[in-house]
Amino acid sequence: MPMLQDAQFRHASYYLAVLMEADKNYYTGGETLKQGLGLFDSEWSNIQAGQSYAERYAVANHRAAILCSNYPYWGAYILTLRQPAPERIRWIEAALLASQRLKDRAAEGRHLGRLGVAYFDLGEMRRSISYGEQALAIDLEVGDLRGHCETLINLANAYGIIGETRQAIALYDRSLLIARELKEPRHESQVLGNLGVAYFNLGEYELAIQLHEQSLAVAEALGDQLAEGNSQNNLGTIYSRNGDHQRAIHCYEKRLLIARRIGDQRGEGETILNIACSLLELGEISRALELCQYQLQMARDSGDRHSEGAALSNMGVAFKRLGDLISAVDCHRQYLEISREIGDRRGVANALANMSQVAILLGDRNLSISLAEESLGLFEQMGNPSAVKVMGHLNTLRSNQYPGDQSSPVHPC
């Protein structure tokens, strides 16, 4: 190996070790979480240079290929927090090719699973599920029980987003058994919280609250601030759905503080939108619209299509309540296009329901009925409880007794 390349290899090896240390400290939680984030942030440019060398020489150099495969894996947790999804995908795709050249099936499975997570973060659920299913097969082939548990969780998350709630619950149940068998409290906390989300989507609110409180207790005991913030966010969503919007905002604000403290931009954006939803219900429409517009720009800057769609949906609701129906239609139409593009069936159904609400205010009853019928069909296919609200809206439209601009949106958030 030429002298320059040897020096670059040693540099890349050293900063892989730095990344591993930062990731370990972050994952451990508590006070070490801050140490991990500080180490990562201070050495980020060197870590990037090390990965760049490994990727550049992975084809021709066996040792570089090993480094290339290891960079996204050994920094997986902190990179998910700090690295934008498109850049994370580039690193993982390079690692996947390296693992295939190395004939390292276990690493190949891990990288496929991580690609599934990255595409989930971008809101591309079909690709997320495809990569997750490939990873699941390899996990079973090589006997990677821990990886199998993580892949089940990630797959379930994607199925939940597209409205396959029962399928998601079945996968979560399998992953919970494995997490407890492996004595992995972080995975157990994650699964409990995700089960809470799933049962919430089925309308079983009391069970959902119990699961989120169990998840929160485990997260607090571990010092896992990311999981703690997620639990606060999930509890806030339930309180909001039950009409207790002030209590919901209190939970959301706790999550927002945590997200900003640890640099969780995706979590920050999600929480901002949830606060906006509660503000809409409290009648603070202008303030809610400002938050949505701020988050829309953040989502577009980061390439997060799912968050972009959510921001547009909430903006559509805000404009409708302000009486700006043309802007409302435009926002909901954009949300519909994004949801179809990324395979988010729940998003498509929500967008159609909201467009139906605006159509009747614009005086087009036939279009409003058509949109509501399409939305209802999707919600019923998914077993989503929003079907009940859409059915009520549709029955009112068919009876020709729609109360005009005094209506409330089917899915305001």
N, C-alpha and C positions, 0 to 999 in steps of 0.2 A: 504494500500500500504506500503510495507517495506520501512524503512528509506532510504536505498540506492536508491531504485527506485524513491522515492519521490524527492530526491535531483536531480536525473537525469531528472525527469520530469520538475522540475523548471528550470534546466539548458537548456533543450531543448526548453521550452516555452520562456525563455528569448532570446535565440539566434534566434528563429523564429521571434521575434519582431525586433531584430537587422537586420535580413535579409530583413524584410519588410521595414524598414527605409532606408536601402541601396538601395533597388529596387525602392522605391518611389523617392529618390533623383536622382537616375540615370534616371528614366523615366521623371522627371520634366525638366531635361536638364539644359543648361547654367552652371553657377558655381556650382550648386548643383550636377551636373553629376560627377564632380571630387570628391566631398565629398562622394557621394554614392559608387564610385569605391574604394576610399581609405578605407572607412569603411568595405566594403565587403572583400577586400584583407587582411586587418589586422585581421579580425575575421573569415576568411574562415575555419580554422581548427576547431574552436568552432562550427561554423554552420554545418560542416560535422558531428561532434560528436552528435549534437542535432538531426539531421535527422537520424543518425544511430540508436540512442536510439528509436526514434519514430517508425522506420521501424521494429526494433527487437521486440517491444512489441505491435505492432498494432493489432495482432490477439487476444491477451488475454486482452487488456486494452482499454476501450472505449476512454479515454482521449488521449492515445498515438495514436490511430487510427486517431483522429481528427488532431493531430499534423502532422502525416505522410501524410495525405491528403493535408494539408495546405502548407507544405514546398515548393514543386515545384511550386505551384500556386502563392503564395505571393512573390516568388522571380523570377517569370517567365522571366522578361525582362533581368535582370542582369545575370541570370543563362544561358540564351541563348547566351550571349556574352562571359561569362567566363568559363562555364562548357562544357567539351567535350561531344559531342552528345551521345556516348555510356553510359557514367555515368548519363547524364540527363535522358536517357531512363530508366535506372534502378530506379532512384528516382520516375519517373512518373508512371512506372508500379506498384511500391509499393503503391503509392498514389491512383492509380486506384482501386487496390484491397481493400484498406482501405475505399474508398468512396462507393464501392459496399457493403461492410459489414455494413457501416453506413446507407445504403439505401439513399444516398445523390445524387439524379439524376443530379442536377446542377453541382456538383463537378465532377461527372463521365463524363459529357459532356466536361467540361473544360480539364480534363486530357486526354481524347481521342483526343481532338483538339491539345493539346501540344505534344502528341505522334506523331501526323501527322507532326507537325513542325520538331520534332527531326529526324524523318525518312527522311523528305525532306532534312535536313542538311547532312544526310548520303548519299543522292542520291538515296534512295530506294522509288521511286515514287509510285509504286503500293501500298505499305504499307501506304505511306503518304495519298494517296487518300482514301484508305479503312477506315483509322482512321478518316479522315476528314468527310467523309460521315456519319459515325456513330455519330460523334459529332454534325453535322448539324441537324440530326433528333432529338437529345436530346435538342439542343438549342431551336428548335421550340416547343418541348413538354413542356419545363419549362418556355418558354417566355423570354429567355435570349437574348435580342436584341443586346447587345454589343458583347456577345460571338458569336452570329450568324454572325455579321459583320466580326469579326476576322477569323472565320472559313471559310467564303466565300473567304476572301483574301488568306488564306493559301491553300485552295483547288485550287483556280485559279492559284496560283504560280506553283503548281504541274502539273496541266493540261498544263500550258504554257511550262514547261520543256519537257514534252513528246510530244509536238507538236500540242496539241489540242488548238490552239490559239483562235479560235472563241468561244469555250466553256469558255476559260479563260476570254475573254473580257466580255461575258455575266455575269459571276460571279462577275467580278470587277465592272461592272455597278450597279449591285444590292447592292454590299457592299458600293459603293460611295453614293448612296441614303441614306443608313442607317447612314453612318458616318456623313453626313450633317444634317440628322434629329436629331442625338444625339449630334451635335455640338462637334465632336471629330476631331480637326484639325490634330492630328498625324495620325490617320487612313486615313483621307482625303489625306494628303501628301503621305502616303504610296501607296494608291490606284492610285493616279495620276501618281506616278512614275512607278508603275507596268503596268498601262495602256500604258504608254510610251514605255515600253519594248515590250508589246504585239503588238502595232502598228508598232514598229520598225521591229519586226519579220515578219510583213505582208508587209514591204517595204514602209510604209507611214512615211517617215523620218521627214518631216516638222511638221506633227502633233505630232510625238514622241518628237521632240525637244521642242515644246510648252508645252507639258505635263510635261516633266522633269524640265523645267524652272519654271513652276508653283509649282511643288513639291519642288524644291530647295528653292524657295522664302518662302514657308510655313515653311520648316525645319529651315531655318536661323532665321526666326522670332521667332520660338519656342526655339531656342538654341539646337535643336535635332541634335547632331553631327553625330550620326549613319545614320540618314536619309539624312543629308547633304552629307555625304560621298557616300552613295548609288546613290544620284542624280548626283554627279560629275562623278562617274563611268559610269552611264548610258549615260550621255552626251559624255563621252570619247568614248564609244562604237560606238555611232552614227557618230562622227567625223572620227573615224577610218574606218568605213564602207564606208564613203564618200571620203576616201583617204587623209584626213587631219590628218596625223599621228602625226605630232609635236603638234598640238592642242590637239589631243587625249591624248598624253603622259602628257601634262600639266594638264589636268583634272585628269588623273590617279594618278599623283604625289600628287595632292591635297587630293585625297581620301586615298592614302597610308599614308600620314602624319596623317590624322584623325584616320585611323584604328590603327596605332601604338600608337597614343596618348591615345586611349580608350581601347586598348588591344583587338581589334577585329581581332582575328587570321584568321578566315574564310575570312573576308573582305580583310585582308592583302594578303592572298594567291590568292584570285581571282584577285586582282589588279596587283599582280606580273605577273600573266599569261597574263593579258591584255596588260601590258607594253611589255611583250615578243612578243605578237602578232604584236604590232606596230613596234617594233624593227626588226622583221622579214621582214615586208613590207619595211622598210628603208634600208634593206640589212645588218644590224648589227647582223649577224646570230650567231656568237660565243657567243656574249653577251646574246642574247635571249636564247640560249641553256643553258647557265649557270643559268639563272633565272628559267627556266623550271625544271632543275634538282634539284635546291634548293627547289622549290615548291613541286615537286614530293615527296621528302623526308618528308616535312612538312605534306602533305596529308596522307601519309602512317602512319606516327607517330600518327596522330589524328583519323585515321580510316575513313576519308572522301573519299568515293569511287568516288563520282562525280568529285571532284577536282583532284583525282588521274588520272581519265580518261582524263580530260582536259589537264593536264600536259603532259601525254603520247602523246596525239594528237599533241600538239604543238611541242614536241620533234621529233615526226615523220616528221613533216613539215621541221623542222630545219635540220634533218639528210638528208632528200631528197635534200634540197638546197645545202648541203655540198657534195653531191654525194655519201653518205653512204647509199645505197638503202637497204641493208640487215637490218641495224639498223632501218631504216624508217619502213620497213615492220613489224618488231618485235613490234615497238611502236604502230603502228596502229592496229595490231592484238590484242594486250593487251587492247587497248581502245575499240575495238569492243566487246571483251569478257565482259569487265566491263559494257558497255552500255546495253548489252543484260541481264546481271545479274540483273541490277538495274531497268530495264524497261524504259530506256531512248531511245525512238524511234529516236529522233533527233540525239542523239549521234551515234546510229547504222548507220543512213543514212550518217552522216558525215564521220564515219570511213570507210564505204564502198566506198564513193567517193574518199577519200584520198588513199585507197588501190588501187583503179582503176588507179589513177594517177601514182602510183609507178609501178604497173604491166606493164603498157605500156613501161615504161623506162627499165624494165627488159626484154622486148621483147615478152611478153605474151599478144598479142592483144585480143585473145578470152576471157581470164580471165578478162582482163580490161573491155571489153564490158559487160560481165556478172555482174561484180561488179557494174558498172555504172547503168545498168538496174535495179538492185535490189535497189540501192540508189534512183534512180529516182522514182520508185514506191512508196517508203516510203515518199519521199518529197511531191509527188503529193497527197497522202492520207492525209497528214497533212496540205495541203494548204500552204506549206512553199515556200517562193520566191527563195530559193536555187535550186528549181527544174529547173528554167530557165538555170542556169549555168551548171547543170549536163546534161541537154538536149543538150546544145551546145557542151559540151565535148563528149557526146555520138555520136552526129551527125558527129563530126570530126573523131572519131574512126571508125565509120561505112563507112565513105568515104575513109578510109585508107590514110588520109592526116595528121596524127598526127605529130606535129612538134618536137617530141622527147623531149630532156632534156630542151627545151626552154618553156615548159608549166608552168603554174602556178596552184597551188592547188585550188580545188573547194571551199574548206572551210578552209582557212589557220589557223583560230583561233579556 
